Amino acid sequence: QVQFVESGGGLVQPGGSLTLSCAASSTSFRIYTMAWYRQAAGEQRELIATITPDNKTAHADSVKGRFTVSRVNTKNTMYLQMNSLQPRDTAVYSCKPQATNWRDYWGQGTQVIVSS
């Protein structure tokens, strides 16, 4: 089964930027619509961005205008550029295909902390 590894999280001040990466272990990545999710402590997991194999994107209202999802299929990698970060963006960020048969899969995720 294809595995996805998230990286790029860390501690950043309010107003700062981070770029997250989601690396797939297989070229099967290229056929999936991929998604970024985040889960803050004590809250429900939230779908924040999706990208189709041909680069059609969608972003949740909570991140629209600040976050941008992208992918490089030749590198089997998806990215999330996050700008104007706020404390409310503090969460564990995860990636996986947006498909029913991936419903129960979750990787380790990458922690983002926005704090002064």
C-alpha positions as CSV (number, residue, x, y, z in Angstrom):
1,Q,0.0,0.0,0.0
2,V,1.2,3.5,-0.8
3,Q,2.4,5.4,2.3
4,F,2.4,9.2,2.8
5,V,4.9,11.1,4.9
6,E,4.2,14.6,6.1
7,S,7.0,17.0,7.0
8,G,7.8,20.7,7.4
9,G,5.9,21.5,10.5
10,G,7.3,23.5,13.4
11,L,7.0,26.5,15.6
12,V,6.3,29.8,13.9
13,Q,5.2,33.3,15.1
14,P,1.9,34.8,14.2
15,G,2.0,36.2,10.7
16,G,4.7,33.8,9.6
17,S,4.9,31.2,6.9
18,L,5.6,27.5,6.6
19,T,5.5,25.0,3.7
20,L,4.4,21.5,4.4
21,S,5.3,18.5,2.2
22,C,3.5,15.2,1.7
23,A,5.7,12.6,0.1
24,A,4.2,9.4,-1.4
25,S,6.1,6.1,-1.5
26,S,4.8,5.2,-5.0
27,T,4.0,6.8,-8.3
28,S,0.4,5.7,-7.7
29,F,0.3,9.2,-6.1
30,R,-0.3,10.6,-9.6
31,I,-3.8,9.2,-10.0
32,Y,-5.2,10.4,-6.7
33,T,-7.1,13.5,-5.7
34,M,-5.1,14.4,-2.6
35,A,-6.2,16.2,0.5
36,W,-4.7,18.1,3.4
37,Y,-6.4,17.8,6.8
38,R,-5.7,19.3,10.2
39,Q,-6.8,18.5,13.7
40,A,-6.4,20.8,16.6
41,A,-6.3,19.5,20.2
42,G,-9.8,18.6,21.3
43,E,-11.4,19.4,18.0
44,Q,-12.7,17.5,15.0
45,R,-10.4,16.9,12.1
46,E,-11.0,19.4,9.3
47,L,-10.5,19.1,5.6
48,I,-8.7,22.2,4.4
49,A,-7.5,21.7,0.9
50,T,-7.7,19.3,-2.1
51,I,-6.0,19.0,-5.4
52,T,-6.8,16.8,-8.3
53,P,-4.3,14.9,-10.5
54,D,-4.6,17.7,-13.0
55,N,-4.1,20.5,-10.4
56,K,-7.7,21.7,-9.8
57,T,-7.7,23.0,-6.2
58,A,-10.1,23.8,-3.5
59,H,-9.6,25.4,-0.1
60,A,-11.7,25.6,3.0
61,D,-13.0,29.0,3.9
62,S,-10.9,28.9,7.1
63,V,-7.7,29.0,5.0
64,K,-8.7,30.5,1.7
65,G,-6.5,33.3,0.6
66,R,-3.7,32.3,3.1
67,F,-3.0,28.6,2.2
68,T,-2.2,27.2,-1.2
69,V,-2.1,23.5,-2.1
70,S,0.1,22.3,-5.0
71,R,1.7,19.1,-6.2
72,V,4.6,17.9,-8.3
73,N,3.6,14.6,-9.8
74,T,7.1,13.8,-11.0
75,K,8.3,14.0,-7.4
76,N,5.2,12.2,-6.0
77,T,4.8,15.1,-3.6
78,M,2.1,17.5,-2.5
79,Y,2.7,20.8,-0.7
80,L,0.8,23.2,1.4
81,Q,2.1,26.8,1.4
82,M,0.8,28.5,4.6
83,N,1.0,32.3,4.9
84,S,-0.3,34.7,7.5
85,L,-0.4,32.0,10.1
86,Q,-2.5,32.6,13.2
87,P,-2.7,30.8,16.6
88,R,-6.0,29.2,15.4
89,D,-3.9,27.3,12.7
90,T,-2.1,25.4,15.4
91,A,-2.8,21.7,14.7
92,V,-1.5,18.4,13.4
93,Y,-1.6,18.5,9.6
94,S,-2.0,15.2,7.7
95,C,-2.3,14.2,4.0
96,K,-3.9,11.4,2.2
97,P,-6.0,10.6,-0.9
98,Q,-9.5,11.9,-0.8
99,A,-11.2,8.6,-1.5
100,T,-13.6,6.3,0.4
101,N,-11.2,3.4,0.5
102,W,-8.6,5.6,2.3
103,R,-11.1,6.5,5.0
104,D,-9.2,4.7,7.8
105,Y,-5.7,5.6,6.8
106,W,-3.8,8.3,8.7
107,G,-0.1,8.9,8.8
108,Q,1.9,10.5,11.6
109,G,1.2,14.0,10.5
110,T,3.3,17.1,11.1
111,Q,2.7,19.5,14.0
112,V,2.3,23.2,13.4
113,I,2.4,25.5,16.4
114,V,1.7,29.2,15.9
115,S,2.7,31.2,18.9
116,S,4.7,34.2,20.0
